[in-house]
């Protein structure tokens, strides 16, 4: 399934389109997006972090329309989730090029024969599957899992296909790291928050939940919960802050609807319902305390190294996605 071609979330301007670029910047009317590309200050300030990342991608394409995007930049074009702060626009070049990073552009050198290149809305990118493999090999496991879950959920690939592709890569670098991530990939996860929540709970030593389970006796009398621990009859709900910021109606009404839904879950067999958000993952001990409070018990030691690095990753910048 090819996604709708992504466009820049805001109008972008070349320096030549500004009558007095230096004066406009000094007055605060425009802000630089990348060298030589600008945006109106009000437009830029209205963007979420992931939208700014996407705007930077389009700013680079204004300057170099034949660039081949990879890693998080390709993920943004595919509409796959990114986790944490995206430090640069990532571009793939051949082995004969020079790997470098300057002015917000990170050029990666790698043999194109290892990756399938596709065109999405006129933009050259590594395939969705290859993008997932690249992220799983070189990024934090939680970031790789979020992208892999979304790719499988959208039908771009399967877990077995991603694993096979990882093993077929000529370079062994990162292969073992990617195996850990791809072994856990599951298209049942419906958001990046669910994906990251799942591995955070695992790193705290909690048992693996069932994903997207229906709790109720019929389609008209029940609800689907993000995570379900059947042994203890605990439901887990990964709630993003967006649900309560007014975009989907009166926050009070939204919260009331959530409380009514929790009552239905308990009526149909849930002993407890736990809720958490991105903030509870940025401070991973918060999720641990939430799960302990509803009666879950770790059955293995915590992986403090991954938990610590996850907290740093999430605090570096809010996670987001164009469509997943």
N, C-alpha and C positions, 0 to 999 in steps of 0.2 A: 504494500500500500504506500504509494508515494504521497508525501504530505503536501498540503497547499504551499506553494512557493512563499517563503517568508519575505516580508518587506521590512524596511527600516521602520521602527515604531515612531519615528519623528522625521521631519524633513532635515536633510543634511545640506550644507552649503560649502562649496569650495571657496578658498580665499579669494579667487578671482571674481566670485559673485558678490563679495562684500565691497561696498563703495569705499569704506575706510575701515579695514579689518583691525588695525591696531587701535584705533579710536573706539571701535565697537567693543573690543575685548576690554579695554581700559574702563569703559563705562559699565561693563557687566551685561551688555545686551546679548552677547554671544559667548559661548564657551568652546574651547578646543576639544574635539572628540578624538581625533588623531592629528598628526602633523599635516597641516594644510586643509583640514576638514573641520567645519564648525557646525554648531547647532544653537538655536535660540535658547537663552539661559532658562526661560520659563519652561520650555519643552523638556529640556534636559533634567531639570529638577523634579519634574513630574514622573520620571521613569523609575521603575523598580530596578534593583541591581541587575537582574537577568536581562531586562530590556536595554539597559545601558551596554551590557556585553554584546547584545545583538546589534545595537547601533554602531558599535566599534567595528564589528564584522563588516557591516555595510559601508562604513567609512573607508575601510581598507579596500573593499571591492570597487569603490569609486576611483581609487588610485590605481588598482591593479585588478581589472575585471577577470583576468585569466588565472588568478590565484587558485590553488587547490587547498581547501580547508580541511583540517583534521582536528582530532581531540575535541575539546569543548566547543570550538568554533563550528566544527561539523555537527556536533550534537545540537547546537542551537538551530542550525538550518534544518535538521531533521525533526526538530520539535521534541528532542529527548531532554530529560532533566539534567541539569548541572548542579553540583553540590559544592558549596563554598565559593570563594572568590575566584573569578577567572582573571588570571594575571596578565594575559596578553591575547592577541589574535594569533591563532596557531595555524601555520601554513606548512604544507608538505612540499618538499623539493626533492630532486633526485640525489643520488649518492655523489654526483659530481659537484653539487652545490656546497656552499659553506654553511654549516649550522651556525646560527647567530641569533642574538636577541637585542633589539634596539628599537627605540621609539614606539614601544607598545606592540611590536611584531616579533613573534618567535618562529623562526624558520627551522623546521626539523628535516633532517636528511634521512631518507630511507628508500629502499628499492621499491618502485611502484609495482613491480611484479608481485609483491607480497600483499598488495591491497587492490580491491576493486574500486575504481573511481566511477562516480555517478554524477549526473547533472540534475539538480533540483531547482526548477525555476530559473535556469540559466546559470546557476552557481555550481562550480565543480567541488565535489566533496568526496571524502572516503565513504564507502557504503555504510549503511547503518550498522551492519554486523562488524565490519572492520573498525568502525568508530568505537563500538563497545569493547572490542578486543584491545584496542590501543588504551582506552581508559582503564580497563581491568588490569593491564600490564604495568602502567606507570602512575596511576593515581591511587588515592586512598581506596581501600576495598569497598567502603560504603558508597563512594561516588561511582565506582564501576558497577556495583550491584544495582543502583538506581537506574542507570542507563540500560543495563542488560534486562532487568525486569520490564522496563517500558518497551524495549524492542520486541521482546517475546509477546507481551500483551497486545501490541499493535499488529502482530503477525508478520513482522519483518524477518524474523528468524525463530529458531527454537533453541532450547538449552543445549540439546545434543549437537546442533549445527554450530553453535558458538564454541562449544568445547572442541569440536573437531577442527574448526578454523584456527583456534589457538594452537593446537598441536601441529598444524601444518605450516605454521610460520617458520621461515628459515632461521630466524634468530631465536635463540633459546632465552634471551634476556627477558625476564618478566613472565615467562611461561608458567612457572610454579605459582607465582603470585596471582596470576589470572585464574588458575585452576580453582583456588579457594573461592574466588568470587563466583565463577561460572557454575560451580557445583551447587551453589545456593540460589541461582537465578530462578525466578518463578513468576510467570506472567499473571498469576492471580493477584499480585500486589497492584493496587490501583493508583498509587501515587509514590513519588519519591520519598515522602514522609513515611509511608508504610514500609518501604524497602529499608530505609535507614533505621527505622524503629526495630525492625526484625533483627538486624545484626547487632544493634545496641543491646537488645535483650539477651541475645546469644552471648555477647562478650561479658555480660554480667553473670552468665552461667545459668540463666533461666531456660526451661524446656522450650522447644520450638512450638509455636502455636499453629493451629490450622488457619488458613487464610480464607477470607470472604465466605464465611459459613452462615447459612440461613438459620435463624432461630425463630421457630414458630410452627404452626400446624398447617398453614396454607399461605398462598401468595397474598391473600387479602388480610391475613392476620399473623404478622410476623415482621422481622427485620433482618437484614444482612449485617453482620458485624465484621469489622476489618480483621480482627484476630480473635481466636477462640481457643481457650485451654480447656478441653472437655473434661479432663480428670477433676478439675476444681470448679468447673462451670463458671469460668471467668471470661468475660468479653472485654476486648481491648479496642479502643477507638483512637486513631491517630487524627487529631483535629488540628488543622492549620489555623493560624490567627485570622486568615482571610474570612473565615466563616463568621467572625464576630466583629468585623470592621465596618459593617454597614453596607457592603456591596450587595449583599443578598437580602436586604430588608432590615427592619428594625432589630438591632442586636438583642433587645430584650425578648422579642418574639422568637428569634432564632434560638436563644438559650432555653426558652420555655419548650420549644419543639424538641430540643435535645433531651430535656428532662422527661418529657412524655415518652420519647423513644426508649430511654433507659428503663422506664417503668414497664414498657411492653416487653423489653428483653428479660427483665426479672420475672415478669409474669409467665414467660414462656420457658423459663428454666435457668436463666443466668443467676448465679448467686451474687455476683458483683460485676460492675461495669467500671473499667478504668479509662480515663481520658488523659491525653498528653498532647503536647505541641512541639514545634521545632525548638522552642526555648528549653524544653525539658531534655532535649538531646544535646543542645549546646552545653548544658551542664549535666552530663550523663548520670551523675548520682541522683538527679531528680527523677529520672525514669525508674531507676532502681528502687527508690523509696515509694514511688507510686505502685509499682508491681508488688512490692512487699506488703503494702497496705491492704491489698485485696487478697492476700493469702498465698501468692505465688512464692515458691522457695527455690533458690538456685540449686542445681544438682551438679555443678562443676565450678572450679575456681574462676574468678574474673580474669579477663585479659586486660590488664590495666594499661598496657602499652597502646593497644588499639583504642581504648576508651579515651585516653588522654589526647591522642592525636586527632580523634574525631571531634572532641570538644574544641580544639584549636581550629580545626577546619571549619566548623560551623560558625564559630565566633568571627572568623575572618570575613564572612560575608553571607548574606541570606541565600538560601538555596532556592532554585526556581526552575521554571521550564516554560516553554511556549505553549505546550499543549498536553503534556502528560502529567 
